[in-house]
Amino acid sequence: MDPIQSNQREEFLHIDVHLDEQAPHAGIIKILKSLRPQWRAEDIQMKATCVFGTHVETNYFKHYSNFVSGQVFTEGITNQLLGCYVGSVSEEGLVLVRIYGQMTELFVDRKKETEILSLLHVHGCGPELYCTFQNGMCYEFVKGRVLDDPLLRQPSVYRLIAAEMGKIHAIKPRAVASPTPVLWSKLSHYLQLLQSSENDAPFCQRSSVQQNVPRIDLLLNEMEDLKKHLNGIDSPTVLCHNDLLTKNIIHNSTEGVVKFIDFEYADFNYQAYDIGNHFNEFAGVNNVDYSLYPSHELQMDWLTIYLQSLRHYTGRDCAITKRELQELYIKVCKFSLVRFLMMLFISTAASHLSWGLWALLQAKHSTIDFDFL
């Protein structure tokens, strides 16, 4: 197969509307007049977020469930999400409206997000972006069911995930120049935000952990230690999801496919980081249990399928050697399990340094009633 090319560009609509977070209905109707002109305003139904199961997920609004349960959208902690449709949610044309959370522009480059979404959609790896507006976007609903944690261990499912990641990692940047891994610039940005707000008012979020948060200089030293170690690993820079937890994976069992969602943090990054970050998610989010980390056997099978997919989509359909597989395994382990990060960080992963800082910043700026720490 020919390598995936990325010189195609999609044009998307921008609508100059600002949605009121507390009363978005009127603004959404204005947006839908452009997106779905055939819909009559009086027929449009809007389904707001609801709790998926019995708990709130850890990152964004998780909105993909099976239609039978009636729980199509679920509650998250950084954005607000509404599903808009006429008739029933199972009919074609449903529009997801995401309203960005307050101050989330501190953490997310919205211009980059739309560029990445467009790039992914061109290659069949992401939802169609219908439009952007002043404080949000509208995009396609992906049919399927949010993946349950136990399914991560099911070979028929994790092999689909590995193959999909391989396909995404094969996508080339539109620019001619080689991209730089986003990991260190993102971590530096988080630390700068924390440093600049050290003397501000105390966090609005309540947490007994706050007094135990390490000093900024300790975090900077930790990052520099990680950077020195990981830069010597020579992991390729590829297009990464960067947040592939189970609730960002949609499983369509009828069609036998998986798709990834919520690409707010997607960018070019270390190949081994994306895989190691995903392996960490096997341990769970709300109740972390590292005895659930994937076994060596599972990892090797997962990585084999991944490499086969990557080879296929980069046009290099040649056999995978044991040495190549072992080298990737070692790189993933190093990115996943570098060293224990005291107090703040819940695991020995570079990825958790990133999410630990994210949690601190969300606790500082978010108005959503959720204990990030």
TAHUQUI-V423075 format. One record per helix or strand of 3 or more residues. SS is the DSSP state (H for helix, E for strand). FROM is the first residue (numbers start at 1). LEN is the number of residues. If there is no record, write none. Layout:
SS | FROM | LEN
SS | FROM | LEN
This chain:
E | 13 | 3
H | 25 | 11
H | 41 | 3
E | 45 | 3
H | 67 | 3
E | 79 | 7
E | 95 | 6
H | 104 | 3
H | 110 | 13
E | 129 | 5
E | 136 | 5
H | 149 | 5
H | 155 | 15
H | 183 | 14
H | 210 | 3
H | 216 | 15
E | 237 | 4
H | 246 | 3
E | 249 | 4
E | 257 | 4
E | 267 | 4
H | 271 | 13
H | 290 | 3
H | 296 | 18
H | 322 | 15
H | 350 | 16
